[in-house]
Amino acid sequence: MEVCGSRIGLTHIRTGSTIKGLGKSPERPWYIQQEGNVLALGVTACDFTFQLLNDDEEVVYTVFLPSGTTSVALPDTLVGDYEIRFIDSNSYFYGYITL
């Protein structure tokens, strides 16, 4: 079986506080798949805000992704290199894509 598209590894950043004794182990890596302007996520375990940032770190696209979301289709009008972020209340995952 051939896998199409690009595999993208996302880095985890914790932004909220942790309870003493919890949150000290590294976050499990998250990999997504890109096929053109569609990102296949697997199944998201929680709600995320998805953001697309340009080279100037300006948010050029944002959408809410409820838990259970499996993909994001980005507008065809977006072309170039972007940072992507999946943000929840305590952390975010980020990576880089080219559209």
CYANA upper distance limits for C-alpha pairs under 8 A (distance plus 0.5 A):
  4 CYS  CA     35 GLU  CA      7.34
  5 GLY  CA     33 GLN  CA      7.02
  5 GLY  CA     34 GLN  CA      5.77
  5 GLY  CA     35 GLU  CA      4.95
  5 GLY  CA     36 GLY  CA      7.78
  6 SER  CA     33 GLN  CA      6.11
  6 SER  CA     34 GLN  CA      5.55
  6 SER  CA     35 GLU  CA      7.16
  7 ARG  CA     31 TYR  CA      7.14
  7 ARG  CA     32 ILE  CA      6.37
  7 ARG  CA     33 GLN  CA      5.10
  7 ARG  CA     34 GLN  CA      6.88
  8 ILE  CA     31 TYR  CA      6.01
  8 ILE  CA     32 ILE  CA      5.80
  8 ILE  CA     33 GLN  CA      6.52
  8 ILE  CA     34 GLN  CA      7.76
  8 ILE  CA     95 GLY  CA      7.51
  8 ILE  CA     96 TYR  CA      8.09
  8 ILE  CA     97 ILE  CA      8.31
  9 GLY  CA     29 PRO  CA      7.74
  9 GLY  CA     30 TRP  CA      6.64
  9 GLY  CA     31 TYR  CA      5.05
  9 GLY  CA     32 ILE  CA      7.13
  9 GLY  CA     95 GLY  CA      7.07
 10 LEU  CA     29 PRO  CA      7.29
 10 LEU  CA     30 TRP  CA      6.02
 10 LEU  CA     31 TYR  CA      6.49
 10 LEU  CA     32 ILE  CA      8.19
 10 LEU  CA     93 PHE  CA      6.14
 10 LEU  CA     94 TYR  CA      5.61
 10 LEU  CA     95 GLY  CA      5.33
 11 THR  CA     29 PRO  CA      7.62
 11 THR  CA     30 TRP  CA      8.08
 11 THR  CA     93 PHE  CA      5.74
 11 THR  CA     94 TYR  CA      5.80
 11 THR  CA     95 GLY  CA      6.93
 12 HIS  CA     27 GLU  CA      7.19
 12 HIS  CA     29 PRO  CA      8.14
 12 HIS  CA     91 SER  CA      7.66
 12 HIS  CA     92 TYR  CA      6.35
 12 HIS  CA     93 PHE  CA      4.94
 12 HIS  CA     94 TYR  CA      7.20
 13 ILE  CA     91 SER  CA      6.01
 13 ILE  CA     92 TYR  CA      5.88
 13 ILE  CA     93 PHE  CA      6.71
 14 ARG  CA     90 ASN  CA      6.55
 14 ARG  CA     91 SER  CA      4.65
 14 ARG  CA     92 TYR  CA      7.05
 15 THR  CA     90 ASN  CA      5.71
 15 THR  CA     91 SER  CA      5.25
 15 THR  CA     92 TYR  CA      7.93
 16 GLY  CA     89 SER  CA      7.74
 16 GLY  CA     90 ASN  CA      4.75
 16 GLY  CA     91 SER  CA      6.87
 17 SER  CA     90 ASN  CA      7.80
 18 THR  CA     22 LEU  CA      6.89
 18 THR  CA     23 GLY  CA      6.42
 19 ILE  CA     23 GLY  CA      7.66
 31 TYR  CA     41 LEU  CA      7.97
 32 ILE  CA     39 LEU  CA      7.23
 32 ILE  CA     40 ALA  CA      6.23
 32 ILE  CA     41 LEU  CA      5.39
 32 ILE  CA     42 GLY  CA      7.59
 33 GLN  CA     39 LEU  CA      6.14
 33 GLN  CA     40 ALA  CA      5.49
 33 GLN  CA     41 LEU  CA      7.19
 34 GLN  CA     38 VAL  CA      6.35
 34 GLN  CA     39 LEU  CA      5.12
 34 GLN  CA     40 ALA  CA      6.82
 35 GLU  CA     39 LEU  CA      6.99
 35 GLU  CA     40 ALA  CA      8.42
 36 GLY  CA     99 LEU  CA      7.12
 37 ASN  CA     73 ALA  CA      6.43
 37 ASN  CA     74 LEU  CA      5.68
 37 ASN  CA     75 PRO  CA      7.54
 37 ASN  CA     76 ASP  CA      7.16
 37 ASN  CA     99 LEU  CA      6.81
 38 VAL  CA     71 SER  CA      7.38
 38 VAL  CA     72 VAL  CA      6.17
 38 VAL  CA     73 ALA  CA      4.93
 38 VAL  CA     74 LEU  CA      6.59
 39 LEU  CA     71 SER  CA      5.91
 39 LEU  CA     72 VAL  CA      5.64
 39 LEU  CA     73 ALA  CA      6.96
 39 LEU  CA     74 LEU  CA      8.47
 40 ALA  CA     70 THR  CA      6.52
 40 ALA  CA     71 SER  CA      4.90
 40 ALA  CA     72 VAL  CA      7.20
 41 LEU  CA     69 THR  CA      8.05
 41 LEU  CA     70 THR  CA      5.57
 41 LEU  CA     71 SER  CA      5.79
 41 LEU  CA     72 VAL  CA      8.21
 42 GLY  CA     69 THR  CA      8.29
 42 GLY  CA     70 THR  CA      5.57
 42 GLY  CA     71 SER  CA      7.85
 43 VAL  CA     67 SER  CA      8.09
 43 VAL  CA     68 GLY  CA      5.58
 43 VAL  CA     69 THR  CA      6.17
 43 VAL  CA     70 THR  CA      5.33
 44 THR  CA     66 PRO  CA      8.37
 44 THR  CA     67 SER  CA      5.72
 44 THR  CA     68 GLY  CA      5.42
 44 THR  CA     69 THR  CA      6.02
 44 THR  CA     70 THR  CA      7.09
 45 ALA  CA     67 SER  CA      5.85
 45 ALA  CA     68 GLY  CA      6.70
 46 CYS  CA     66 PRO  CA      7.28
 46 CYS  CA     67 SER  CA      4.79
 46 CYS  CA     68 GLY  CA      7.76
 46 CYS  CA     88 ASP  CA      8.29
 47 ASP  CA     64 PHE  CA      8.05
 47 ASP  CA     65 LEU  CA      6.23
 47 ASP  CA     66 PRO  CA      4.89
 47 ASP  CA     67 SER  CA      5.04
 47 ASP  CA     88 ASP  CA      7.10
 48 PHE  CA     64 PHE  CA      6.59
 48 PHE  CA     65 LEU  CA      5.59
 48 PHE  CA     66 PRO  CA      6.89
 48 PHE  CA     67 SER  CA      7.87
 48 PHE  CA     86 PHE  CA      6.16
 48 PHE  CA     87 ILE  CA      5.68
 48 PHE  CA     88 ASP  CA      5.55
 49 THR  CA     62 THR  CA      7.51
 49 THR  CA     63 VAL  CA      6.41
 49 THR  CA     64 PHE  CA      5.03
 49 THR  CA     65 LEU  CA      6.38
 49 THR  CA     85 ARG  CA      8.35
 49 THR  CA     86 PHE  CA      6.21
 49 THR  CA     87 ILE  CA      5.54
 49 THR  CA     88 ASP  CA      7.07
 50 PHE  CA     62 THR  CA      5.97
 50 PHE  CA     63 VAL  CA      5.81
 50 PHE  CA     64 PHE  CA      6.61
 50 PHE  CA     65 LEU  CA      7.27
 50 PHE  CA     84 ILE  CA      7.77
 50 PHE  CA     85 ARG  CA      6.12
 50 PHE  CA     86 PHE  CA      5.19
 50 PHE  CA     87 ILE  CA      6.85
 51 GLN  CA     59 VAL  CA      6.92
 51 GLN  CA     60 VAL  CA      8.10
 51 GLN  CA     61 TYR  CA      6.22
 51 GLN  CA     62 THR  CA      4.94
 51 GLN  CA     63 VAL  CA      7.28
 51 GLN  CA     84 ILE  CA      6.25
 51 GLN  CA     85 ARG  CA      5.59
 51 GLN  CA     86 PHE  CA      7.14
 51 GLN  CA     87 ILE  CA      8.42
 52 LEU  CA     59 VAL  CA      6.20
 52 LEU  CA     60 VAL  CA      6.27
 52 LEU  CA     61 TYR  CA      5.59
 52 LEU  CA     62 THR  CA      6.89
 52 LEU  CA     82 TYR  CA      6.75
 52 LEU  CA     83 GLU  CA      6.31
 52 LEU  CA     84 ILE  CA      5.23
 52 LEU  CA     85 ARG  CA      7.03
 53 LEU  CA     57 GLU  CA      5.70
 53 LEU  CA     58 GLU  CA      5.70
 53 LEU  CA     59 VAL  CA      4.91
 53 LEU  CA     60 VAL  CA      6.16
 53 LEU  CA     61 TYR  CA      7.76
 53 LEU  CA     82 TYR  CA      6.01
 53 LEU  CA     83 GLU  CA      5.59
 53 LEU  CA     84 ILE  CA      6.87
 54 ASN  CA     58 GLU  CA      6.05
 54 ASN  CA     59 VAL  CA      7.17
 54 ASN  CA     60 VAL  CA      7.15
 54 ASN  CA     81 ASP  CA      7.46
 54 ASN  CA     82 TYR  CA      5.56
 54 ASN  CA     83 GLU  CA      7.08
 55 ASP  CA     81 ASP  CA      7.86
 55 ASP  CA     82 TYR  CA      7.21
 55 ASP  CA     83 GLU  CA      8.37
 65 LEU  CA     69 THR  CA      6.66
 74 LEU  CA     78 LEU  CA      7.95
 78 LEU  CA     99 LEU  CA      7.17
 79 VAL  CA     98 THR  CA      7.90
 79 VAL  CA     99 LEU  CA      5.36
 80 GLY  CA     98 THR  CA      5.95
 80 GLY  CA     99 LEU  CA      5.68
 81 ASP  CA     96 TYR  CA      7.80
 81 ASP  CA     97 ILE  CA      6.34
 81 ASP  CA     98 THR  CA      4.84
 81 ASP  CA     99 LEU  CA      6.91
 82 TYR  CA     96 TYR  CA      6.24
 82 TYR  CA     97 ILE  CA      5.94
 82 TYR  CA     98 THR  CA      6.71
 82 TYR  CA     99 LEU  CA      8.35
 83 GLU  CA     94 TYR  CA      7.38
 83 GLU  CA     95 GLY  CA      6.25
 83 GLU  CA     96 TYR  CA      4.99
 83 GLU  CA     97 ILE  CA      6.91
 84 ILE  CA     94 TYR  CA      5.90
 84 ILE  CA     95 GLY  CA      5.90
 84 ILE  CA     96 TYR  CA      6.36
 84 ILE  CA     97 ILE  CA      7.67
 85 ARG  CA     92 TYR  CA      6.96
 85 ARG  CA     93 PHE  CA      6.07
 85 ARG  CA     94 TYR  CA      4.93
 85 ARG  CA     95 GLY  CA      7.35
 86 PHE  CA     92 TYR  CA      5.87
 86 PHE  CA     93 PHE  CA      5.64
 86 PHE  CA     94 TYR  CA      6.94
 87 ILE  CA     91 SER  CA      6.63
 87 ILE  CA     92 TYR  CA      4.73
 87 ILE  CA     93 PHE  CA      7.09
 88 ASP  CA     92 TYR  CA      6.47
